[in-house]
Amino acid sequence: MKRILITFLSCMLLVPSFGSFFVYTSFKLNQEEISKTICVQRKMLFNSCNGRCELQKSLKKYADNEKKMQNNLKEKSEVVYIQNTITPLLKLAAPIVSNAKLFATLDEKPISVSMATFRPPSYFI
């Protein structure tokens, strides 16, 4: 069941990228009917259009819809929400002094030397 759901969702994510492909295939499947009924040049004797004018209109319509969707997404993503909150007054605290050594100085001799280098396990590579 998980595999079917994952495959279905993956296909749904890929569908918008194949939009113009779907427009073109639907045109090719119905090209004869489109050239006989819808085409602007259908009444001409030597019609070289064969319904391609309708294909261009459909592709342009699809591209315009894509641009509208992109613009809507941009408008929605540009909305900024601002929330005014009252910040409490912060008082300065005295700094904490620590006597711990964080870094080794170069004046002292090293305590030990490591001759081995770190090698990660081979299954990470």
Secondary structure as the mmCIF struct_conf table of DSSP 4:
data_model
#
loop_
_struct_conf.conf_type_id
_struct_conf.id
_struct_conf.beg_label_comp_id
_struct_conf.beg_label_asym_id
_struct_conf.beg_label_seq_id
_struct_conf.end_label_comp_id
_struct_conf.end_label_asym_id
_struct_conf.end_label_seq_id
HELX_RH_AL_P HELX_RH_AL_P1 LYS A 2 LEU A 14
HELX_RH_3T_P HELX_RH_3T_P1 VAL A 15 PHE A 18
HELX_RH_AL_P HELX_RH_AL_P2 GLY A 19 LEU A 29
TURN_TY1_P TURN_TY1_P1 ASN A 30 ASN A 30
HELX_RH_AL_P HELX_RH_AL_P3 GLN A 31 THR A 37
TURN_TY1_P TURN_TY1_P2 ILE A 38 ILE A 38
TURN_TY1_P TURN_TY1_P3 VAL A 40 LYS A 43
BEND BEND1 MET A 44 PHE A 46
TURN_TY1_P TURN_TY1_P4 ASN A 50 GLY A 51
HELX_RH_AL_P HELX_RH_AL_P4 ARG A 52 SER A 77
TURN_TY1_P TURN_TY1_P5 GLU A 78 GLU A 78
HELX_LH_PP_P HELX_LH_PP_P1 ILE A 86 LEU A 92
HELX_LH_PP_P HELX_LH_PP_P2 ALA A 94 VAL A 97
BEND BEND2 PHE A 103 PHE A 103
TURN_TY1_P TURN_TY1_P6 LEU A 106 ASP A 107
BEND BEND3 GLU A 108 GLU A 108
HELX_LH_PP_P HELX_LH_PP_P3 LYS A 109 PRO A 110
BEND BEND4 ILE A 111 ILE A 111
HELX_RH_3T_P HELX_RH_3T_P2 SER A 122 PHE A 124
#
